[in-house]
Amino acid sequence: MKKLLSLLMVLLLLAACGSKGGEEKGELYVFLPGEYISDDVINDFEDETGIKVYITTFDSNEMMYTKLLGGTVYDIIIPSDYMIERLISEGMVQKLDKSRLSNLDSIYDQVLHMDFDPNNDYSVPYFWGNVGICYDKTLVDPADVESQGWNVLRNTKYKGMIYMYDSIRDAFMMAEKSLGYSMNTDDEEELQKAYEWLVDIAVNMDPAYVTDEAIDGLANGEKAMGMMYSGDAALIYTDNEDIAFWAPTEGTNYFVDAMVIHKDAKNVDAAYKFMDYITGYDAAYENSVFVGYSSVNKDVLADLTAAGGDFEGNDAYIPRDKNANDEVFHSNEAVLKTISELWVNVKNTH
C-alpha cells in the first residue's frame, strides 16, 4: 500500500511539473513606430522571460492616438514627448511604480526630467535625438551649412538638390527657428511668417517632399541635403562617410521618445519586465546599433561613441546636448490644425 501511495505521489509530482512547464508565461502587446526595435532584442527577451511579445507599428503619433481613441489597448506604447504630454493630461497612461524598474539609474541624465513628464512619473526614455541637416560633403560646402543653418535650404546654389521632410511639425519648426521664434509659438503673425518661409522654398528651390525616401536618396547621392532625424542620419553615415550632419545653432527639435503603460493594460507585470529589460546594457546596446538612434543608457552611449565603437566620430549619433535654442514640442491641437492647413498650401504652391 505504501509503495502504491509513493507511486501515486511521484506521478502527481510529475504531472504538476509537466503542467507548470506547459503554462503560458505571459504575453505583451507593444505599439511603437516602425523599424524602431531589433528583432534580436525581442527574441532574447522572449527567451529569457518566456513572455510572448506582439509588436504593432504606427506611422505617426497622431495615427497612434486615433487608434487608442478607437478603444484598442496595448500594454506598452512608445510615443514622442509631446504626445506623451497629451496622453498624461487625458489620463490615458498609468503612473509608474519605480520600485519595479532597476535600471533608472543607468539612464542618461540629459533625457530625464523633461517638461512633458518632469519626474518621470509616467514614462521611461527609449531613444532620443534631434533634427538637423543631413548633407553630402561632396555636393554641399560644409561652411554654407554651418554659417547659414536652416537657411541653407533656401540657398539657390542648391536648387533642385534638396529634400523637404513631409512632417508638418518639423517643417514649421525649421522655419520658426530660422526666424528666431519658438517652435511652440501660437502667435498668428509668427505662424504666417513661417508659412511664407516655407513657401519661398517651395517656389524657388524645387524641393522633393518625401519621408523615409530621403534616407536612401541621400545615401545614394540622388540629392545633396535635407532635414533629417539624427538617428536616420547616423545610419547613413555608417555606410557613406561623405555624409555629414549639422544641427543648426539657431535651434532645433530635441526629442525624447519614451515607454508608457496604457491605463487599461492587461499585462502590467510583463510591461515592467520589458521596460527594465530594454533599458539594461545588453538590450540597449543591441537596440541602438540596429536602430541608429542615441541610446538612453549612459554606459551604452559612452561605449558606442568611444574609440572603436560602432558610432565613433558619428556626429549624427552624438547629438549635441540640448542648448538654449533647442526645444521639445508641446501638445497644442489648435496650432496643429492651423499649420496642417498651411502645410497643404505650401505643397500646393510647389
C-alpha positions in Angstrom: 0.0 0.0 0.0 2.9 2.3 0.9 4.5 1.6 -2.4 1.3 2.4 -4.2 0.9 5.7 -2.4 4.6 6.6 -3.1 4.0 5.8 -6.8 0.9 8.0 -6.9 2.8 10.9 -5.2 5.6 10.6 -7.9 3.0 10.6 -10.7 1.3 13.6 -9.2 4.6 15.5 -8.9 5.5 14.7 -12.5 2.1 15.8 -13.6 2.4 19.1 -11.7 5.9 19.7 -13.2 4.6 18.9 -16.7 1.6 21.3 -16.2 3.9 24.1 -14.9 6.2 23.7 -17.9 3.4 23.9 -20.3 1.8 27.0 -18.9 1.8 30.3 -20.8 4.2 32.6 -19.0 2.5 35.7 -20.3 2.2 38.0 -23.3 2.9 41.6 -24.1 1.4 43.9 -26.7 3.7 46.8 -27.7 2.7 49.7 -30.0 5.7 51.7 -31.4 7.0 53.4 -34.6 8.0 51.2 -37.5 11.5 49.7 -37.5 12.2 51.0 -34.0 13.3 47.8 -32.3 15.7 45.0 -33.0 14.1 41.5 -33.7 17.1 40.0 -31.8 16.2 42.1 -28.7 12.6 40.8 -28.9 13.7 37.2 -29.3 16.2 37.5 -26.4 13.5 39.0 -24.2 11.1 36.2 -25.0 13.8 33.5 -24.4 14.8 35.0 -21.1 11.3 35.6 -19.7 9.0 33.2 -21.6 6.8 36.2 -22.4 5.5 36.3 -26.0 5.8 39.8 -27.5 3.3 41.1 -30.1 4.6 44.2 -32.0 2.3 46.6 -33.8 3.7 49.7 -35.5 2.4 53.1 -36.3 3.5 55.8 -38.8 2.8 58.8 -36.7 1.9 59.8 -33.2 -1.4 61.1 -34.4 -2.2 57.8 -36.1 -1.3 56.1 -32.8 -3.6 58.4 -30.8 -6.5 57.9 -33.1 -6.2 54.1 -32.7 -6.2 54.5 -28.9 -9.3 56.6 -29.1 -10.9 53.8 -31.0 -10.6 51.6 -28.0 -7.6 49.5 -29.0 -5.5 48.6 -25.9 -1.8 47.9 -25.9 0.3 47.2 -22.8 3.3 49.5 -23.8 3.2 52.4 -26.1 6.3 54.3 -27.3 5.2 57.8 -28.5 7.1 61.1 -28.7 7.4 63.6 -26.0 4.5 66.0 -27.0 2.1 63.0 -27.4 3.1 61.6 -24.0 2.2 65.0 -22.6 -1.2 64.7 -24.1 -1.7 61.1 -23.0 -0.8 62.1 -19.5 -3.2 65.1 -19.4 -6.0 62.9 -20.7 -5.5 60.1 -18.2 -4.6 57.5 -20.8 -1.5 56.1 -19.2 -0.6 54.7 -15.8 1.6 56.2 -13.1 4.7 54.1 -12.8 5.8 52.1 -9.8 9.5 53.0 -10.0 10.4 50.3 -7.4 9.9 47.8 -10.3 12.4 49.5 -12.5 16.0 48.7 -11.6 17.8 50.5 -14.5 16.6 54.0 -13.9 20.0 55.0 -12.5 21.6 53.9 -15.8 19.6 56.4 -17.9 21.5 59.4 -19.4 20.6 62.4 -17.3 20.0 64.6 -20.3 16.9 62.7 -21.2 15.3 62.6 -17.7 13.0 65.2 -16.1 11.8 66.6 -19.4 9.0 69.2 -19.4 6.4 66.7 -20.6 7.0 64.4 -17.5 9.2 66.3 -15.1 9.6 63.5 -12.5 9.3 60.6 -15.0 6.2 59.5 -13.1 4.7 58.1 -16.3 7.4 57.5 -18.8 10.8 55.7 -19.2 13.0 57.1 -22.0 13.6 54.8 -25.0 15.5 56.8 -27.6 16.5 60.4 -28.1 18.0 62.7 -30.6 17.4 65.9 -32.6 16.6 67.2 -36.1 19.3 68.6 -38.3 20.6 69.0 -41.9 22.0 65.8 -43.4 24.1 66.6 -46.4 26.7 65.2 -48.8 30.0 66.9 -48.3 31.0 66.3 -52.0 28.0 68.3 -53.1 27.5 70.8 -50.4 30.0 73.2 -48.8 30.1 72.5 -45.0 30.8 76.2 -44.5 27.5 77.0 -46.1 25.6 74.7 -43.8 27.3 75.8 -40.6 27.1 79.5 -41.3 23.6 79.6 -42.8 21.9 76.9 -40.7 18.3 76.2 -41.8 18.5 79.0 -44.4 20.9 76.9 -46.4 17.8 75.1 -47.6 16.9 78.4 -49.3 20.3 78.9 -50.9 19.6 78.8 -54.7 23.0 77.3 -55.3 21.4 74.1 -54.3 18.2 74.4 -56.2 16.7 71.0 -57.2 19.1 69.3 -54.8 17.1 69.2 -51.5 14.7 67.0 -49.7 11.9 68.6 -47.6 10.8 66.1 -45.0 7.0 65.8 -45.2 6.4 66.4 -41.5 4.2 69.3 -40.6 5.6 69.9 -37.1 9.2 69.7 -38.1 8.8 71.8 -41.2 7.3 74.6 -39.2 9.9 74.1 -36.5 12.7 74.7 -39.0 11.1 77.9 -40.4 10.3 79.2 -36.9 13.8 78.6 -35.6 15.4 80.2 -38.6 13.2 83.3 -37.9 14.1 83.4 -34.2 10.8 82.2 -32.9 9.9 79.4 -30.5 8.9 76.2 -32.3 5.9 76.1 -29.9 4.7 79.6 -30.9 0.9 80.2 -31.2 1.3 83.8 -32.4 -0.6 84.1 -35.7 1.8 86.6 -37.2 4.8 84.3 -36.5 3.0 81.3 -37.9 2.3 83.3 -41.1 5.9 84.4 -41.4 7.0 80.7 -41.0 4.5 79.8 -43.7 6.0 82.4 -46.1 9.5 81.0 -45.3 8.3 77.5 -46.4 6.5 78.9 -49.5 9.8 80.5 -50.5 11.5 77.1 -50.6 8.5 75.6 -52.5 8.7 78.3 -55.1 12.4 78.8 -55.5 14.2 75.6 -54.6 12.2 72.8 -56.4 12.4 70.5 -53.4 11.3 66.9 -53.2 8.7 66.4 -50.4 9.4 62.9 -49.0 9.6 60.9 -45.8 11.9 57.9 -45.4 12.8 58.0 -49.1 15.3 60.7 -48.2 17.4 58.2 -46.3 18.2 56.1 -49.4 18.2 59.2 -51.6 20.9 60.9 -49.7 22.9 57.7 -49.2 22.9 57.2 -53.0 23.7 60.8 -53.9 20.3 61.4 -55.5 20.0 64.8 -53.7 22.5 66.9 -51.8 20.8 67.6 -48.5 17.7 67.7 -46.5 16.2 67.9 -43.0 16.5 64.6 -41.2 16.2 62.9 -37.8 19.6 62.3 -36.2 19.1 58.5 -35.9 18.4 58.1 -39.6 21.4 60.3 -40.5 23.6 58.2 -38.2 22.8 55.0 -40.1 23.5 56.7 -43.5 26.9 57.9 -42.2 27.9 54.3 -41.2 27.5 53.4 -44.9 28.8 56.6 -46.5 31.4 58.8 -44.9 30.7 61.6 -47.3 27.6 62.2 -45.3 27.6 64.8 -42.6 25.0 66.1 -40.1 24.6 69.6 -38.6 22.1 70.7 -36.0 21.7 74.5 -36.6 22.8 76.6 -33.7 19.6 78.8 -34.1 17.8 75.8 -32.6 16.1 72.6 -33.4 13.7 69.9 -32.1 15.3 68.0 -29.3 13.1 64.9 -28.8 12.8 62.0 -26.4 10.6 59.0 -27.3 9.6 57.1 -24.2 7.8 54.0 -23.0 4.4 54.4 -21.2 1.9 51.8 -19.9 -1.7 52.1 -21.1 -4.2 52.8 -18.3 -6.1 49.6 -19.3 -3.1 47.4 -19.9 -3.8 43.7 -19.2 -0.2 42.6 -18.9 1.3 45.1 -16.4 3.9 42.7 -14.9 5.2 41.9 -18.4 5.3 45.6 -19.2 7.5 46.4 -16.3 9.8 43.4 -17.2 10.1 44.7 -20.7 10.8 48.3 -19.7 13.5 47.2 -17.3 15.0 44.8 -19.9 15.1 47.3 -22.8 17.0 49.9 -20.7 19.6 47.3 -19.5 23.0 47.4 -21.0 22.9 44.4 -23.4 19.5 45.1 -24.9 20.1 48.8 -25.1 23.4 48.2 -26.9 21.9 45.9 -29.5 18.8 48.0 -30.0 20.8 51.2 -30.6 23.2 49.6 -33.1 20.2 48.3 -35.0 18.0 51.4 -35.0 20.7 54.1 -35.1 19.2 56.4 -32.5 21.0 57.6 -29.4 20.8 55.2 -26.5 19.3 56.3 -23.3 21.6 54.0 -21.4 24.6 56.2 -20.5 27.1 53.4 -20.5 26.0 52.2 -23.9 26.1 55.8 -25.2 29.7 56.1 -24.0 30.8 52.8 -25.4 29.2 53.2 -28.8 30.9 56.6 -29.3 34.3 55.7 -27.8 37.3 54.7 -29.9 36.4 51.5 -31.8 32.7 51.9 -31.1 30.1 51.5 -33.8 29.3 55.2 -33.8 32.8 56.6 -33.2 33.0 60.1 -34.7 29.4 60.0 -36.0 28.1 63.5 -35.4 24.5 62.4 -36.1 24.6 59.6 -33.4 26.0 62.0 -30.9 23.5 64.9 -30.9 24.9 68.0 -29.1 23.5 68.4 -25.6 20.3 70.5 -25.6 21.2 74.2 -25.8 19.3 77.3 -25.0 17.8 77.5 -28.5 16.6 73.8 -28.7 13.1 72.9 -27.6 10.8 70.0 -27.1 7.5 70.0 -28.8 4.4 70.6 -26.7 0.9 69.4 -27.5 -1.3 72.2 -29.0 -4.1 71.0 -31.1 -5.2 74.4 -32.2 -1.8 75.2 -33.6 -1.5 71.8 -35.3 -4.8 72.4 -37.1 -3.6 75.8 -38.3 -0.2 74.6 -39.6 -1.7 71.5 -41.1 -3.9 73.7 -43.3 -0.9 76.0 -44.1 1.3 73.0 -45.0 -1.2 71.8 -47.6 -1.0 75.2 -49.1 2.8 75.1 -49.1 2.9 71.8 -51.1 0.2 73.0 -53.4 2.4 76.0 -54.2 5.1 73.6 -55.2 
